[in-house]
């Protein structure tokens, strides 16, 4: 059955691959992004998800056109690398406003229609960084941990309205996320943190650039869209990263932190 789908961050990476796949399957796909975009089968609309008023207006426009919203995919996000100690207030705000509050704004604006309909599906993009605190990506992890808690609570609140909430937790993927990451100059130039951060960053970028292709995640999301009873969480990663998620559940916390320190050379 053809669904009306909204997906954020649809100009590149996961968002673009997912929007194209869903449109090719015959769904009505609205792609939200900050810059003007055109595509023969995706209905692009400009929106800054950090702007709650602007988001409400865009979602209302889509609902008035289609008279329903079946699926919301919160994909938009960004990353800032650096030490937690030296992160500026501006860097923290941008990270949390984009990854977490953007997700919140989209959910709140869309839920009013899904609740009225008594059905709907919300898919929030988290990360394996949302189940483990990644060194030198601490506020990125914090934003994804926030999505995890928010989504779990939201699922409990809206299930009785026929609305499902799922989280997708990707590992390393080869997208433009790596090139778009903003890195803290204060950390790079710090005599204590700088050398270690550079080593860690080199490893992070190598893993990401050698990661899975966006189409892998797009296919998983498409399956969730079509699934009658989706799960709360889906880990989409290589075997090593899937095992790391399992490992965290079974070993003491201090041991796990030591594993992270060793792996990221921190």
N, C-alpha and C positions, 0 to 999 in steps of 0.2 A: 504493500500500500504506500502511495506517495505521501511523504511527510514534509511539513514545513520546518526547516532547520535553521537555527542561527548559530554561526560559529565565529568566534572572535580571533583576532590575529591571523586573518585569512589571506594575507598578502604574500606569505612565504612559508617555507619549512613545513611543520606538521599541519598548520592551518590550511595552507594552499593545497597540499596533497590530499587532505581529508575532504575539503570542500569540493575539489574536482572529482574525487571518487564518488562522493555522495550525489553530486549533480549528474554524473554519468549513469548512476543507478536510477535516475528519474525523479529524485527528490527536489523540492523547491528549496534552494540553498541561498541564504543571505549571509554574505561574508562581510564582517565588520573589520575595518582597519583605519589607521589614521591618515593614510594618503590615498589619493584618487586611484582607483583600479577599474579595469574593464576586463570582462571575460564573457564569452558567448553563452555560457550556461550557469554562471554564478552571478547573483544579484548583489553587487558590492555597494556598501554604504559606508560613508565616512563617520567615524565615531572614536572618541577618546574614552576608553572605559574607566578612566580615573574621574571623569566628569559625570557625576550621578544624574544631574539634570539633563545633560545631553543624551545619556544612555536611555533615560526614561522616554525621551522624545523619539529616539530612533526605534525603540521596541514598540512603542505605541503606533508608530507609522506602519511597521511591519504587521502588527496585529490588525490594524484597520484595513490593510490591503488584503490579507489572507483569511481573516476572521478566526484564526487559530494559530497557536505556536506549539508544535509537537515536541521539538528537541532543542535544547540549548547546550552548546559545546563551548565551555570556557577554556580556550587554548592560549590566549594572549599572555605573554610573559617576557621577562628579560632577566639578565643576571649581572650582578656587580661583584667582582672579585677583590679580595683584600682582607686584612685582619679586622676582627671585630672591634678591637680597641681603637683603631685609627679611622674607622668609618665616620664620615661626616654626617651631620643630621640631614643634609640634603640627599646624600646617597641612600641613607636608610629610608627616608620618606619615598623616594622614587621607587626603590625596590619593593617596599611593602604596599604602596599605593597601586602600583602596576599589577603585581602578582596576586596580592590578596584582596585589596579593596576593589580592584577591577572586577574580580570574580564575584564579590559580594554585591556590587552595584548591578551586575548583569542578572544575578539570581533574584534579587529583590524586585527588579523591574519586570522580569519575566514571570515570576511566581504569581503575581496578581492575576494573570491571564490563565495560567495553568491551573490554579486553584479554582477559578471560575469554571473552567472546562471540566474539572475533576479528572484530569489526566495530564501526563507530560513526562518528559525524561530529561534529566540534567546530568551532563558528563563533565566533570571538572578535571583538568589536567594538573596532576600533582607531579611527583618525581620520586625516584628512589632517594633523592636528597630531602624528601619530605618524611622519610622514616629513619634517616640517619643524618646526624649533623656533620656536614662536609667541611673540613678545614679550609679556610680562606674562601669559603663560599657560605659563610655562616648566616648572613641575612637572606640569601637566596633560600637556604634550608629553612630558616625561620618562616619565610613567606609560604613555603610549601607545607611545613608543619601546621601552619595556621589553616591552610586549605583543608588539610586532613581532619582537623578537629571540627572545623565549620561544616564540612560535608557530612561527617558522621552524625553530628547533631541535627543537621538539616534533614537527613534521611529519616531520622526518628520522628521529626515533626510533621513531615509532609506525606509520609507513606499512606496515611488514612485518606488523603485526597486523591489517591491514584497516581501519585508522582513518585518516580524512582530517582535516586541519586547514586551516581557511580563515580569512582575516582580511577584515573589511569595514571600509573606510576612508571614513566619511561626511565630507562637507563641511558647510556650514551648513544646518541644518534648523530649522524653526519648531516647537520643543518647549518644555516647561517647564524645559529645561536652563538657558536664559538667566536666568529668574527665580530659579532655585535656586542659581545660582553664588554662591559666597562670595567676597567681595572683601576684600583685606588693608587693614585700617584704617591700619596703619603706612605702607603705600604711599600711600594716599589723602591722608594728613596730612603726607607728606614734601615739603619745599620743592623738592627736585630731581626726584623721581619723580612726585609727585602730579599736577601739571598735565598731564604727558604721558600718564600712566596714564588720566586721565579722558577725554582725547581718544581714546586708543586704545580704551578701554572703550565709548565711545559708538559708534565705528565697528563694533566687534565685535557689540554688541547689535543694531545696525541690520541688519547682514548676517545674523545669526541669525534675527531676527524676520521678515525677508523671504526666508528660505530655503525649501527644499523641504519638502513635507509628509511627516510620518512614514510615511504609506501607501506612499510611493515606496520607502523603505528596506525596509519590511515585505515588499513584493512581491519585491524583490531577494533577501532572505533566504529567502523561501519557495521561490524558484527554486533557490537553493543547496541547501536541504534536499532537494529533489526531484532534484537533479543527480547523475548516476551518478559522474562524475569531476570534482568541483569544483576550481577553481583555488585557488592559495594566497592571492591578493590580489584584492580587488574595490574599485575606487574608485567611490563613489556620490556625485556632486556635480554642480554646474552646470558649464558649459563652461569658464568662467574658472578655476575651482578645479582642474578636471581638467588644464588646461593648465599650471597652476602646479606640479603634481606632475611633469609631463613636463619642464618647464623646469629643475627642480632637477637632473635627471639629465644635463643637457647644458651648463650654464654653470658657471664656476668658483664655488667656495663663497663667496668674499668678495663676488662680484657678487650672489649670491643673498641673502646677508644684507643687502646694501644695498637690494635690492628689498623685502625684508620690512620693513626700517626705514622706507622711504619709504611703503609701503602702510599700515602701522600707526602712522605718524606718531611713531615713537619716536626 
